[in-house]
Amino acid sequence: MCSVKSIIEDLGKYFLACFSLLVYNQTFAQENSPYSRYGTGDILPSQNIATRAMGGISAGYSDYGLVGSPFNLNMNNPASLGDLSHSKNFSNTIFDLGGEVPIRTLKSNTSTDKYKSVNANLSYLQVGFPISTKKMEKRGMQWSVSFGLRPLNRINYKIEQNGRLDGIDSINRLYEGSGGINQANVSSGFKITGKGKSKNELNVGFSSGYTFGNRDYSSKTSLINDSVSYYKSNFQSTSRFGGVFLTAGLQYEIHFQNAGNLRLGAFSTLQQNLTAAKTSINETYGFDGNGNTISIDSVYAINDIKGKVILPAQHCVGFTYQTNNRHWLIGVDYEWCDWSKYRYYNDNEKAADNWTIRGGVEFYPANPNTAATNKYWNYVKYRAGFYYGPDYIKFNDTRYNYAATFGASMPLTTPRYIQTRGEFVSLNIACEMGNRGNKNTGSLRENNLRFSFGISMNARWFQKRSYD
């Protein structure tokens, strides 16, 4: 039997490992995106790897695996957690880990210049498991929880500009920025199955936790002269912020006799008012014998400036339709966010309201409703999709942001083992090919190629062992 103490110790070790990986990931990120200078930075995909391959649909999505239980955790809509249960004597405890390799190509609309950057990032770590009793499930009720960590945004840019001040000297400016926003969450989902022939299902879920982040902006200026030595100047602003968030979600599944299932979904994240503290300094600087930066004189320095970072409310509605034999699943989402309400110390920083349409399809050759087959490729889930909408950063009236996606989930355990033990390991892969910006303006464009990889594991954790 698993003791409460051992479970708490395991969870503590898990959270510590997650936090360490996120800090390492943020510290050593090598992306270079000028767009991350504005708003909260580059918004990272919030979906798991499986749904990223379907354009990122999540409002009405709940994954079903070989034994009728989820292979992956839907982290956007906590209502989907209600589908985790002890059905068929399987544990349905899911460990979900994801990472990505984004490849960015920056192109100038006014020249042939290009810049390419490649990076590897951690996307999320999440665990979910059922806590409903057998008595609850006999009454058509299921209850599950999950917890984890994930990055939401990332700031990483380095821009160098050379020019000349008329009548003075040549000048070099270096703009740098780093930081990001992370989120620790605890989520819970509850399902009620209706009585009668239809067996329609209502899922309700909530997610809460702590949003925390930092950002460090600097602007260095150097005058270049062969005979006169000038002091170099640096303006730097560093801030830390954090606060509680709350997300609520609903899903309602309608069963059509001999015609499949329609699942309607919606979720919203309330506006977050994060408490912030900022340090600003304007100084002259130089370099020591080892090439390290040293401060020469401060024009001014202000520490611990209190303020607010306001993250606006976000909303999403959508649906999925799955055929009766579960071979095909299609889904569409519509999401929107009031980014015009974003504030960093009362500054909007070029953020504007935006919306996104997402669509996706999944093909699953195996049929969980019929006799099992031992052909491996029948248990691979194939996916494709797209998303389209204006960017939340507004440099001009047209702000394109779109991509095509595709991917698959491939079991790393044999079908027979999954059937008999109810445990599995699945490799999830997704590829996103998109574009950001408008070639008809004077700004930069970004071509994005993102490879995502994830591992989903179902194991018999947190269970009381017994003998028949």
MIKEGU-967647 format. One record per residue: x, y, z of N, C-alpha, C, O, CB in turn. Coordinates in steps of 0.05 Angstrom, whole numbers, plus 5000, padded with zeros to 4 digits. Glycine has a CB too. Example, Ala and Ser with C-alpha at 12.3 -4.5 7.8 and 13.67 -1.06 7.14 Angstrom:
526448865156524649105156526449345156528549345169522649115181;525749555142527349795143525850015157526850235161528249885114;
END
This chain:
501749765000500050005000501850255000503850265014498150005025;501050444984502550704983501650875006499250925010502050844956;503550975022502851145044502551435035503651515014504951135066;501051595050500751875044503452015044503952185027498752005063;505151945063507752065065509452025040510652205030509251965090;509451775030511051715006509951864982511551944965511051415001;507351884980506152034957507052324958507852444938503152014957;506852444982507652734985510552764978511352964965507052835014;512252574987515152594981515552584951517252724940516652374995;514152394937514452374908513552624894514952714875512852134898;511352744903510352984890512353214894512753374876507553064901;513453234918515453444924517853424906518853624895516253434953;518853174902521153134885520453204856522053324841522152844886;517953144848517053204820517053504816518053594795514353084815;515853654834515653944831518454064831518954254815514054064853;520253974847523054074848524454024821525854204811524553954871;524053784810525353724784524153894762525653994745524953424778;521453934762520154104742521254394744521954514723517154104746;521354504768522254774771525154814762525755004748521954864800;526854624768529654634760529954624730531554774719531254404773;528354464717528454444688527454694675528654784655526854204678;525354824685524355064674526455294677526855444658521755144687;527655314700529655524705532055474686533055674674530655524734;532955234683535155174665534355234636535955354621535954874667;531955154629530955204602530955504595531755584573528255084598;529955664614529755954609532456094609532956274593527956084631;534255994625536956124627538556074602540056254594538456004651;538355844590540055774567538655784541539655684521541255504571;536255904539534855934514536456124495537456324504532056054518;536756044470538356194451536756304428537956384407540556014441;534156324430532556444409533256734406534156864425529556394414;532656844383533057134379530657234362530657214338535757194365;528657334375526257434362525757724369525057784393523857254369;525957914351525458194357522558234366522058424381525958364333;520658064357517958094366517658054396515758164408516157894352;519457914409519257864437519858104454519558104479521157634445;520658324441521158584455518558704465518558864484522558784437;516258634453513758764458511758584472511958334471512558864432;509758704486507858544501509158374522511058464535506258374481;508258134525509457954544511757784532512957624546507357764555;512257834506514257674493512957484473510657514466516057524513;514457284465513357074447511556894463512356774483515656914433;509056864454507156684467507756404458507756344433504156764460;508256224476508855944469506355774466504255844478510655824491;506455564451504055384449503255284476504955184491504655154429;500755304483499755214509498654934509497954824530497655404520;498354814485497154554482499154324486501554374484495754534455;498154084491499953854491500853794462499753904443498653614504;502853614460504053564433501953444415501953494391506453384436;500153274425498153144408496353344395495953324370496552944425;495353534410493453724398494853944382493654074365491753854419;497453994387498954174370498954084341498954244322501854204380;498953814337498953704310496253754296496053714272499553414311;494253824311491553874300490854174302488554244306489453714315;492854344298492454624298492154744326491754994328490054694283;492354584347492054684374489254684385488754834404493154954375;487454524374484654514385484854404413486454224419482854344367;483054504431483154404459480454444473479954304493485254544474;478754624465476254684480474554434482473554374504474654904466;474054284461472354054462473853794459472653584452470254074441;476453794464478053554459478553394484479153504505480753644447;478253134481479052944502479952694489478452564474476652884522;482452624493483652394479482652134490482252104514486752414481;482251934472481551664479483551474468484151484444478651594470;484651304484486651114475485550844469483150804465488751094496;487350654468486750384461484650254479482850104470489150214460;484850314505483050184524480850384532479550344553484550094549;480350584517478150774522478850984542477151124552475850624532;481451004550482351204569484251404555485451334535483651074593;484551644565486251844552489151764551490251644570486052104566;490451824528493351784526494752044535497052034544494051714497;493452274531494652534536492852704554490452664555495252674510;494052904568492653084584492053344570493953474559494153134611;489553434569488853694558489253904579487753914598485853694547;491354054576492154244598490654514595490654664614495054304597;489354564573487854814569485154814581484255004595487654884540;483654594577480954574588480954364610480954124604478954494565;480954444635481054254657478654074659478753874673481354404683;476454144645474053974646474653694635473353494643471754104630;476553674616477153414604478353214624478352974618479053454581;479253314647480353124667478252944678478852724689481553284690;475653014675473552834684473452564670472152384680470952964681;474952534648474952284633476852084645476851854637475552334604;478652174663480351974676478751824697477351944714482852124690;479051564697477551394716478951134720480951074708474651354706;477750964738478750704743477350494726477250254733478550634773;476150574704474650394687476250164677478650194672473350544664;475049934674476349694664478749604681480549474671477149734635;478749694706480849614724483649724716485649614725481049314726;483749924699486250044692486650304708484750424717486250114662;489150374711489850594729489150874717488151044731492750584737;489750904691489251164678490751394690489951624686486351224678;492951354704494651564714496551644692498151474683496151484740;496551894684498051984661500352164669500052344685496252134641;502752104659505052284661505552394633506052234615507552144673;505552654629505752784603508152974603508253154620503152924595;509952934585512353104583512653194554512453024536514852954592;513253444550513553544522515853734519516553884538511053684514;517053744496519253924489519054004460517453884445521953804495;520554204452520454304425523054404415524854484431518354524423;523354414389525754524375524654724355524054654332527554304362;524554984362523655184343525955284326528155334336522355424358;525455314300527455424281526155674269524155664255528155214259;527455904274526356164265528156274243530656264245526156364289;526956374222528356514201527256794199524956834190528156364174;528757004206527957284204528657384177530957354167529257444227;526757524164527157644138526457934139524458014151525557494116;528058094126527458384124525758434099526358314078530058544124;523858614101522158684078523558894061522558964039519458784087;525759014070527059224056529759144045531159304031527359464074;530658894050533258794040533058494038531058374044535558884059;535258374029535458084027536657944051537157704051537058004002;537058104073538257994097536457784110534057814111538858224116;537757574121536457364136537957304161540357334163536057114118;536457204181537757114206536356854215533856854216537757334228;537856654222536656394230537556324258539856344264537356174210;535656224274536356134301534955874307532755824298535556354322;536355704321535355434329535555404359537655484371536855204314;533555294372533555264401532155004409530754884393532255504414;532554934434531054704445529954784472531354884489532954454449;527254744475525954844500524254624512523254444498524155084493;523954634538521954474552519254594549518954834554522754434582;517154444542514454544538512654514562511254704569513154414514;512754284575511054244599511753984612512853804600508054244591;510953954638510953704652508353694667507653884682513453674672;506753484664504153474676503553184685504252994671502053574657;502253154708501352894718498352914725497453114737502952804743;496852714717493952704723493152424732494152234721492252804700;491352414751490452144761487652174773486852384783492452034782;486151954773483351954784483451934814485151794826481751724772;481452074827481252044856478351964863477651964887481952314870;476651914844473951834850473951544861475651384855472151844824;471951494878471651224889469951054871468651154853470351244917;470050794876468450604860465450664863463950624845469150314867;464750744887461850814892461051044875458851044864461450874922;462751244872462151474855461851394826459951484812464251694858;463651224817463551144789461150964782460150974760466151004782;460250814802457850654797455350834794453450764781457350464821;455551074805453351274802453751454778452251644775453151444828;455751394762456151544737457751804742457551994726453551614725;459351814763460952054769463951974769464751764779460152174796;465552154758468552124758469852384766468952604760469452024730;472052354781473452594791476452544790477352334798472552654821;477852734778480752704775482152974780480953184780481352604746;484752954785486353194789488953174773489752954764487053224820;490253394769492853404756494453634766493353814778492553414725;497053624762498753844771501253844752501953644741499653814801;502454084750504854094733505954374730505054564744504253984706;507854404712509154664707509454694677509754494662511854674721;509354944667509755004639510455294635509555464650507254924622;512155354615512655634608510355744590509355594573515355664593;509655994593507456114577508656304556507656304533505556264595;510656454563511856644545514856644548515956554568510656934550;516156754527519056774529519957034516519057114495520356524515;521957164529523157404518526057334512527557254530522957644538;526957374488529757324481530357464455529657374433530357014479;531857684457532657824432535257964437535958034459530458024424;536758004415539258144416539558284388539958144368541657954422;539358544388539458704363541658904365541759064383536658834358;543358904345545559094343545159284320544359204298548358954340;545459544325545059744305547359934303548260054323542359904310;548459974279550760154275549760394258548160364240553060014261;550760634265549960874250551861094256554161054264547060954258;550961334250552761574254551061804263548961864252554261644229;551961944284550762194293551962424277554362464279551162234324;550362564263551362774245553062974261552163084281548962924232;555463024251557163224263558563134288560063284301555663464269;558062874296559362784321561162544315563562574308557162694342;560062294316561662054311559961824303557461844304563361984336;561161604296559761354292558661254319559861304340561561144278;556461104317555161014342554260724339553460644317552761194349;554460584361553660304361551660264384552160344407556060104365;549360154377547260094398546759794399546459664378544660254391;546459694423545959414428543459394446543559484469548359264440;541359264435538859224450538658924457538758754440536359324434;538358874483538158594492535758564511535058744526540758504506;534558324510532358264529532257964534532757804517529758364517;531457894559531157614566528957594588528257794600533857494577;528057354592525957314613523757134602523957004582524857574623;521457144616519156984608517256954631517657044654520056714598;515056814626512956764645512456464647512256324627510256914638;512356364672511856074677509356044694508356244706514355944690;508355804695505955754710505955484723506455284710503455784692;505455484749505155234764502155194769500755384779506655234792;501054964763498154924764497354674779498754474780497054914736;494954694791493554464802490754474791489354674794493554474834;489954264778487354254763485654024773486653824783487754244733;483054054769481153844777478853844757477854054750480153884806;477953594750475753564732473753364742474453164754476653484704;471153414738469053244748467053184725466253364710467553384772;466352924723464452844702461952714714462052564733465852644683;459652784702457052664709455952544684455552684664455152874722;455352284685454152144662451152124666450252034687455451864659;449652214646446752214648445651934647446851744639445652374625;443151914657441751664657440051634632439451834618440051634683;439251394626437551344602439251234579441551154583436251604594;438051234556439351114533441651284522443551184511437351064511;441351554524443351724511446051724525448151734512442252004511;446151704551448551714567450251954561452751934560450151454562;449052184557450552434552452152494577451452424599448652664545;454452644573456252694595456852994597457153134578458852534590;456953084623457653354629460253364645460453234666455353504645;462153504635464753534649465053824658464554014643467153454631;465953864683466554124694469354114706470153924719464454204716;470954324701473654324712474654604719473654804709475454204692;476554604738477854854746480854814748481754594755476654954774;482255024743485255014745486155274758485255494751486554974718;487955254778488955484791491855434798492855204796487255554816;493155634807495955614814497355884814496156084820497455424795;499955884808501556124810502856184784504256014773503556104833;502456424774503856524750506156704759505756884775501856684731;508556654749510856804758512756844734512856684716512356664782;514257064735516057114713518057344719517957464741514557184689;519657404700521657614702522257724674521757584654524157524716;523357964673524358064648526658254653526658404672522158194631;528558254635530958424637531558544610532258414591533458254647;531158814608531558964584534059144587534359264609529159134576;535659164567537959344568538459474541537959354520540559204578;539459714542540159864518542959994522543260174538537960084511;544959894507547659994510548460164486547860094463549659754513;549760384491550560564470553560624472554560684493548960834471;554960614449557760664448558360854424557460804402559460394445;559961064430560961244409563661144400565361074416561161544419;564161134374566561014363568361224351567461374333565860794341;570761254362572661454352575461344356576061224376572261724367;577161394336579861284337581661444356583661324366581161294309;581061694362582861854378581661944405583161994423583762094363;579061954407577762034431576361804444574961644431575762264425;576661774470575461554485572961654499573061834515577461424505;570661524493568161604505567261384525567861144521565961644484;565861474546564661274563562261144549560961274533563761404590;561960894555559560744544557260774563557760794588560260444539;554860784553552460824570550760574569550560434549550861074562;549360524591547560294593545060384608545160484630548960054607;542660324596540160354610538960084613538659944593538160554595;538459994638537459724643535159734662535059874681539759554654;533159564656530759534672530259234678530059074659528259664659;530159164703529758884711527258864729527059024748532258764725;525558674724523158644741522458354747523258174732520758784727;521058314769520058054777517158094783516358294794521657944802;515457894776512557914782511357644786512457444778511158064758;508957644799507657394804504857434815504257654825509257224823;503157224813500457244823498856994816499856814802499057484811;496456974827494756734825493056754799492256974791492956704850;492556534786490856524763488556324768488756154785492456444738;486456354752484156174753483056124726482456314711481956284772;482655864719481455784693479155604699479355424716483555644675;476855644686474555474688473755364661473955504641472155634701;472855114660472154984635469754804636469054704658474554834624;468454774614466154594611466454424586467554514566463454764610;465454184587465154014563462553854565461853754587467553824560;461153834543458653684543458653504519458753594496456053874543;458553244524458653044502455952924497454552824515460652824509;455152944471452552834462453052584446454552584427450953054446;451752364454452052104441449752064421447452064430452251874461;450352044396448351984375448451684369450551574363448852154350;446151554371446051274366446951204338445751294318443251164371;449051044336450250954310451251184293451551144269448150794295;451751414305452651644289454951794301455852004291450351834285;456051694323458351824335457752004358455552004369459851974314;459752164367459552334390460352614383462352664369461352224413;458852804394459453094391460053204418458453174437457053244378;462453324421463253434447463553734444465253834428465953304456;461953884458462154174459463854264482463754134504459254304460;465454474479467254554500467654854501467454984481469854414498;468454944525469155234528470855254553470455104573466555404530;472655454553474155514578475055804577475255924555476655324580;475455914600476356194603478356214626478156084646473956374608;480356384621482256454642481756744649481856924632485256414633;481256794675480557064684482957244682485257154682479557054712;482457504681484557704681486357674706485357634728483457994679;488957694702490857674724492257934730493258074712492957454717;492158014755493558254764496058174780495858124804491658434781;498258164767500758064779502158294794502458514783502557934758;503158234818504658424833507558424823508758214821504558364864;508558664818511258684806513058864822512159044836511058794778;515658824819517758994831519959034810520858834798518958874857;520759284805522559344783524959504794524759674812521059504761;527259454781529659604786530559734760530859594740531859424799;531159994760532060134736534660274743535060384764529960334727;536460274723539060404727539960524700539660404679541160204737;541160754702542360894679545260954687545661104706540761154670;547160844672549960854682551860874659551160814636550560614699;554260944665556560914646558060664655558160604679558361164645;559260524636560660274643563160234626563560374606558760034640;564760044635567059974620567559674624565759524631569560134629;570059584618570759304620573259264636575159434634571059174592;573359054652575758994667577758834650577258784626575158844693;579858744662581858594647580958334636582058224617584258544665;578758224648577657964638575458004619574157804610576757804662;574858244612572658294593569958314605567958324591572658084572;569758314632567158334646566358624648567958804651567358204674;563658674648562658944650562859044678562258904697559658944641;563859294681563959424708562659694706562959844686566959444718;561159764727559860024728561860244736563360214754557460014748;561760464721563560694727562060904743563060994764564660814701;559660984734558161184748555261154741554561104719559161474741;553561194762550661174758549461454755549761614773549361014781;547961494733546461744731544161734750543561934764545461784701;542761514750540761464771540361164774540761014755538161614765;539361084797538760804802536460794822536560914843541260644813;534360654814531960634831531360334835531160184816529460784818;531060254860530559974867527759934877526560114890532559884887;526659694872524159604884521859794878520459874896524559574914;521459854852519260024844516759844842516759654826519760164816;514759884858512359724859510559794835510360024827510859754886;509159584825507359624803505659384797505659194813508859714778;504259384774502559164766503159074738503859244721499559244769;502958824733502958704706500258584702499558394716505358504702;498658684683495958584679495958404654496558494632493958814675;495358144658494957954636491957934631490457864650496257674643;491057984607488157994601486857724602488157514600487658124574;484157724604482557484603482757354576482957494555479657544611;482657084575482756934550480456744550479756624570485456794547;479256704526476856544523477156364499478456434479474356714521;475856134500475855944477473355774477472455684498478355764478;472155744454469855554450470455384426471955454408467155714446;469355144426469854964404468354704407466754664425472754904401;468854514388467554254389469354054375471154124360464754264375;468853794381470053574367467753374360465853344375472353434383;468053254337466153044330467752794324469652794308464453124305;466952564337468352314333466452104322464252074333469652214359;467251964301465451764290465051534310466551504329466651654264;462951384305462151174324464350964328464650854350459551044315;465850904307467950704309470650824318472650684320468450574282;470651084323472951234333475251244313477451314321473951114359;474751194288476851214268477551504263479851574259475951084242;475551684262475951964254474952144276472952104290474452024228;476552364280475752584298476452844284478652884274477252554326;474553024284475053294273474353494295472553444311473453344247;475653724295475053934315475654214305477354244287476753874340;474254404316474654684310474554844336472854794353472554784289;476355044338476355224361476355514351477355574330478855174379;475155684368475355974363476156094390474656074410472656094353;478356234391479356354416479856644411480556734389481856204426;479556804432480057084431481057184458480657064479477457234423;482557414456483757524480483757834478484357944457486657414484;483157964500483058264501485858374507486258484529481058354522;487658334489490458424494490758724496492758814506492158314472;488758874487488859164490488759244519489459474526486559294475;487959054537487859114565490459034579490759074604485558964578;492358924564494958854576496359104585496359314572496658694556;497659094609499159314619501759214633501659014649497459484638;503859344628506359314643507059584654508059754640508759194625;506559624680506859884693505460104676506660304670509959954696;502960054669501160234655501960274625500860444612501260504668;503860114615504660124587503459894572503759664581507760134584;502159944549500959734533502959584516502459354510498759844516;505059714508507259584493506359454467507159224462508659384510;504759594451503859504425502159254424501959124403506259464407;500959174446499158944447496359024438495359244445499058824475;495058854422492358914411490658664412491658444412492559024382;487958704414486158484415486658294391487258384369483158584415;486358034395486757844373484857614376483657564397489657754372;484557464355482957214354484457004337486157074321480157274342;483756754342485056544327482956324321481456244339487456424342;482956224296481255994289483155754286485255774273479756054262;482455534298484055294297482255064287479955044294485155224325;483454894271481954654261483854424259486254454253480754714234;482754174263484453944262482953694257480453684261486053914287;484353484249483153224244485053004253487553034253482553184213;483852784263485452554273484352304261481952264260485452544304;486152124252485451864241486751644258489151644262486251834211;485051464268485951244285485050984273482650914275484751284315;486850834260486050584246484750374264482950234255488350464232;485750354289484550154307481750234316481050464316486450114332;480250034323477450084333477249964361476949724364475349954314;477250134382477050034409474449894415474249754435477450264428;472449934398469849814403469549524393467549394398467649974391;471649434378471549164367473949004377475449094394471549174336;474248764366476348584375479048714369479448844349476148314361;480948674387483548794385485248654363484848424357485048774412;487048814351488848704331491748754341492248944356488448844303;493648594332496348614341498048764320500548764323497548344347;496948874300498449034280499149304292497349464298496749064254;501749354294502649594307501549854294500650024309505749604307;501749874268501050124255498050194257497250414252501850114226;496449994266493650054270493250224295491150354298492049794273;495250234313494950384338496450654337496750784358496050214361;497450734314498650994310496351194304494751134286500850994288;496351414317494351624312495651844294497751954301493251754338;494351894271495452084252493752334253491352334255495351964223;495152574253493752824257494753044238497053034228494252914286;492953234232493653464216491753694223489653644234493453394185;492653944217490954174224492154434215494054444200490454174254;491054654225491954924219490955114240489255044256490955004190;492155354240491055584255491555834240493455854224492255594284;489756034245489956294230488756514247486656474260488556274203;490056744247489056974262491057194263493457144257488156894290;490257434270492157654273493957624297493157514318490757924274;496457714295498357704317497457894339496158094333501257784307;498157834364497358014386499158254388498458454401497357864412;501458254374503158494372502458644347502358524325506158414372;501758904349500759054327502759264318503159474332498059184333;504159214295505859414283504459564261505159794254508459284273;502459434249500959554227498159434227497559264244502359504200;496459514209493759424209493459134202491559004211492159594189;495259024187495158734180497258584195499658634191495458694149;496458394212498358254229497957954226496657824242497958334259;499157844205498757564199500157384219502257454228499657504171;498857164226500056954243498556694236496256654245499857024273;499856514222498456274213500456044210502856094208496956324186;499355804210501155564207499555324199497155304204502655514234;500855134186499854864181501254674199503654704205500254784151;499854474209500954284228500353994221498453944206499854344256;502053814230501553524226503153374246505053484258502153434197;502553124251504052964271502652694275500852614261504253114297;503652554296502652284302503252214331505052334343503752074283;501852014341502451894367503051594362501451454350500051924387;505351504371506251234366506751084392508451174407508751234348;505350864397505850714421508650594422509650494402503750484424;509850614445512550494450512250234465514350104471514350684465;509850154471509249884483507549724464506149844447507849914511;507549474466506049294448503049314453502249354476507049004450;501449284433498549284437497549074457495849134473497149244411;498748844457497948634476498448714505496848664522499448364470;500748844510501348934537499349144546498549144569504249044538;498649324528496749534535494049404542492649484561496349734512;493249204526490649074530490548924556488448924570490048884507;492748794564492648634588493348784613492248734635494648404585;495148984611496049124635494749404638494549514660499049154634;493949514615492749784616494849994620494150224626490749804638;497349934616499550124619500850164591500949974575501650034640;501850404586502950454560504950684561505050844580500750524539;506550704540508350934535507951004506508050834489511350864542;507451264501506851354474508651594467509051774484503851444472;509751584443511451804433509651984416508451894396513851694417;509452234423507852434408509652624393511652724404505952594427;509152664367510752844351508853034337506652964329512552694332;509853274332508253474317510253664303512453714312506453644336;509353764280510853954265509054184257506854154248512153824239;510154434261508654674255510254844236512554914241507954834281;509054924213510355094193508655344190506355324180510754944166;509655574198508055814198509656064191512056054186506755844224;508156284191509256544184508156754202505856734211508756604155;509756954208508857174225509857434213512157464206509957144254;508057634210508757884198507457924171505857764162511757904195;508058154158506858224133508958324114510358524120504658444138;509258194091511358274072510758534058512558634044511658054052;508358644061507658894048508359144065507659364057504758894041;509659104088510359324105513459334108514859164097509059294133;514359524123517259554127518359394150520759424157517959834130;516759244163517659094187518858824179518958754156515259044206;519758674199520858414195518758204193516458234203522858344217;519457974180517657744179519157514192521657494191516857674150;517657334205518757094217517556844204515156814203518357084247;519256674193518356414184519056214207521356194215519756324157;517056074216517355894239517055604231515055534219515455964262;518955444239518755154236519255034264521455054275520855044215;517154914275517254814303516854514304514754414295515254964321;518854364313518554084318518054034347519554124364521153924308;515953884353515153834381515253534386514353374369512353954388;516153454410516353174418515353144446515853304463519253074415;513852924451512852884477512652584484512552414466510053004480;512752534510512352254520510052254539509852404557514952154534;508152074533505852024551506051744563506451554549503152064537;505851734590506051474603503651424621502751604635508651454619;502651184621500551094639501750884657502650674648498050984623;501750944683502950754703501150724727499450894732505750864712;501550504741499850444765501050584789502050454807499650144770;500750854790501751014812499551074832497151054825503051274802;500251134857498451224877496151024882493851114886497351504870;496750764880494650564883495250384906497550314912494250404858;493150294919493350104941493449824929491549744915490950134961;495549674934495849404924494249204942494049234966498849324924;493049014929491548804943491548544928492248544904488648904948;490848324941490848064929487947964929486448014948492647864944;487147824907484447704906484347454923482247324925483647644877;
END
